[in-house]
């Protein structure tokens, strides 16, 4: 009975927790702080399973839906021979992608740009 109660509690706690390995469709596209700047260092290209930053490729490992439209995205990152893992939180609001502050990085607001 005790194991059944624990299992039921775990299922209940995870109700509403959505986890996948791909981002929601509204994230897919090109996002920059300035769409007119071809060399925008803060630009991100997002596909279903990758985030491409300036000189960095991020393979999406897990996407978890949090409260208020915020998604925690776990990435395996590769750049200049280095590999590491990071989790970042993002929210899409219309044509705006907001990267929430974490690990010393301030909030970054990007805008949806036409793919060039």
Beta strands, then each sheet from edge to edge (+ up, - down):
strand 1: 19-20
strand 2: 29-32
strand 3: 44-46
strand 4: 50-53
strand 5: 56-65
strand 6: 70-79
strand 7: 82-93
strand 8: 96-99
strand 9: 108-113
sheet 1: 1+ 5- 4+ 3- 2+ 9- 8+ 7- 6+
end
